[in-house]
Amino acid sequence: MSLRLQGRGLTVRVGDGRAILADAAIDIHAGEVHALVGPNGAGKSTLFGVLSGDIAPVSGTVLLDGRPVAATRPRDLARHRAVLLQENTVTFPFTVEQVVRMGRTPWARTPAAAEDDSAVATAMATTEVAALRERSVPSLSGGERARVALARVLAQSTGILLLDEPTAALDLKHHEDVMRVVRTQAEAGVAVAIVLHDLNAALAHADRVTLLADGRVAATGTSDEVLTAARIEEVYGQPVDVFPHPRTGVPLVVARR
């Protein structure tokens, strides 16, 4: 599988000089779902922001298809990677279709603009928001807004998807629907990096996992290699059991109570 996004020696410091991300390295490959996991404050969203080009590290380099992200124009970045943030606030009364269509902005005045209508329709159908197309986004529930935001980045039609906790506001069905969409994107050759709090979702859906703790990469590898009971307890400070699901065999994490 080809390497789409690579980070090496990534360090980010706050105003007092403290490193909130220190010497992090990560490889995001085409055709894979790569989950970023770790406790609150571990550095997941900071690493995510550096990979997307929205946070400038004090040291280290991010390469997108071999080109430095820091030296890439924003419009060119937007044609290669789509970013879904944790917070997606829409205060003006844009309709669902208008917001999803905003994902096509990077392709304006290019031959790809001919695909705008089909890309928007497919994205809305995939995320089950087509029936809401004329609704004002501020009038939607939190879960509906989350699915509209995902539709927008899918409509962008890029080879890299960077998703920061896309399932946080979703019910059980739509949580699983989103993770199936993520898997389908990877199977189509897209490189997906996704921040998750749900370790069971990472075990069930991710090809690779990077576990962060205190701003450093604690481990990276396949999900079952990284998310062992011993390592989870060490990083999270919570005793757990990890055992195979009786029907699927996929590992499950259960907190000891």
WOTAKA-V134920 format. One record per helix or strand. SS is the DSSP state (~ for helix, > for strand). FROM is the first residue (numbers start at 0). LEN is the number of residues. If there is no record, write none. Layout:
ss,from,len
SS,FROM,LEN
SS,FROM,LEN
This chain:
ss,from,len
>,2,11
>,18,11
>,32,5
~,43,9
>,58,6
>,66,2
~,68,3
~,73,7
>,80,4
>,94,1
~,95,12
~,110,16
~,129,3
>,135,1
~,136,3
~,141,14
>,159,5
~,171,16
>,190,5
~,198,7
>,207,6
>,215,7
~,222,4
~,228,8
>,239,5
>,250,5
